């Protein structure tokens, strides 16, 4: 298993991490790993949503240039 060293972590953040770890009955390292795992899962889900929305936008129908407006066609049809 790899070791990760993080520099320049603000003291306030370390205090909050320690308090959270204590509340969850975990070590500081275990709490940081749990938070990182959750953040990675959320980031992966968010990226999947972005990819899905991009795919939907690419498939969206766009009428060709010079095509008549659909509202005009509906009005013409109703007036018949």
C-alpha positions in Angstrom: 0.0 0.0 0.0 1.3 3.4 -0.9 2.0 6.2 1.5 0.8 9.8 0.8 2.4 12.8 2.4 0.5 16.1 2.2 2.3 19.4 3.0 1.0 22.7 4.2 -2.3 21.5 5.5 -3.9 24.4 7.5 -4.0 23.8 11.3 -7.8 24.4 11.3 -8.4 21.7 8.7 -6.3 19.2 10.7 -8.2 20.1 13.8 -11.5 19.5 12.0 -10.3 16.2 10.6 -9.2 15.0 14.0 -12.6 16.0 15.5 -14.4 14.2 12.7 -12.2 11.1 13.1 -12.8 11.1 16.8 -16.6 11.3 16.3 -16.4 8.4 13.8 -14.1 6.4 16.0 -11.4 6.3 13.4 -7.8 7.2 13.2 -6.9 10.4 11.4 -5.5 8.4 8.5 -8.6 6.2 8.2 -10.8 9.3 8.2 -8.8 11.0 5.5 -8.9 7.8 3.4 -12.7 7.6 3.9 -13.1 11.3 2.8 -10.9 10.8 -0.2 -12.8 7.7 -1.3 -16.1 9.5 -1.0 -14.7 12.5 -2.9 -13.5 10.3 -5.7 -16.8 8.5 -6.0 -18.6 11.8 -6.1 -16.2 13.2 -8.7 -16.6 10.1 -10.8 -20.4 10.4 -10.7 -20.3 14.1 -11.5 -18.0 13.4 -14.5 -20.4 10.6 -15.7 -23.3 13.1 -15.5 -21.3 15.7 -17.5 -20.5 13.1 -20.1 -24.2 12.1 -20.3 -25.3 15.7 -20.7 -22.7 16.3 -23.4 -23.9 13.2 -25.3 -27.5 14.4 -25.0 -26.6 17.8 -26.3 -24.7 16.3 -29.3 -27.8 14.3 -30.2 -30.2 17.2 -29.9 -32.0 17.9 -33.2 -31.1 21.1 -34.9 -33.1 22.0 -38.0 -31.1 22.7 -41.1 -30.4 26.3 -42.1 -33.3 27.9 -43.9 -35.9 25.4 -42.5 -39.2 27.0 -41.7 -40.1 27.7 -38.1 -42.3 24.9 -36.6 -44.7 27.4 -35.0 -45.4 28.9 -38.4 -46.1 25.5 -39.9 -48.5 24.7 -37.0 -50.3 28.0 -37.5 -50.7 27.3 -41.2 -52.0 23.8 -40.5 -54.5 25.1 -38.0 -55.8 27.8 -40.3 -56.7 25.2 -43.0 
